[in-house]
Amino acid sequence: MKDAGDAQGAVRVYKAAAAKWPTDPSLFHDLAVAARDAGEPQEAARAEQAALALDGSSAMAQNGLGLLHADAGRHGEAAAAFDRATQLDPTNPSYWTNLGNARRALGNRSAAEQAYRRAVQSDGDYADALNGLGTLLVESGRAADAVPLFERALKRETQFHEARLNLGIALQESGQRERAAAVYRELLATAPPSAKRERDAAAQLLRALR
């Protein structure tokens, strides 16, 4: 039901399931995921806390709490939750990537880079981590080094519009203006209207190159 786009319906289903099987932490985590998708962060937080009360070693629930903190701009609390998730399951690249994102939001660039690199150690082509690591390199003046990272991310996820925009920026910053323009044009030709931020940025950057 959640996969079909009915987030509110999924919340009702998982609430009923959790009431029927109140000792199953995975059901409370599933409820939290559905509630977050439905725009009910308080419900989601209660469900993740319930999951952790039943199973304090649930990396999924810790990660879920971290996502809720990040949504609310509480990046310090998000980083702490993601850090606990990585300790509980150090092989999951998404937890490391989320930790990198939170640390980057806090301005802790070196620690963010460490987290992204741990994600890539777990999965060498994990697109979100490659994009995060590439973004750090661009921000630190190493745009040429970032280009292959964005290219690897796009090889894994061809519709990763943020990574395509970042690839264009990295090419432009490293002096490869024609390649950058081609990337911006490709983004504008392939990205859907829902990728408005990326489309608007690509259009503006392309105009500046003319």
Buried (B, 14 or more C-beta within 10 A) or exposed (E): BBEEEBBBBBBBBBBEBBEEEEEBBBBBBBBBBBBBBBEBBEBBBBBBBBBBEBBEEBBBBBBBBBBBBBEEEBBEBBBBBBBBBBEBBEEBBBBBBBBBBBBBBBEBBEBBBBBBBBBBBBBEEBBBBBBBBBBBBBEEEBBBBBBEBBBBBBEBBEEBBBBBBBBBBBBBBBEBEEBBBBBBBBBBEEBEEEBEEBBEBBBEBBEEEE
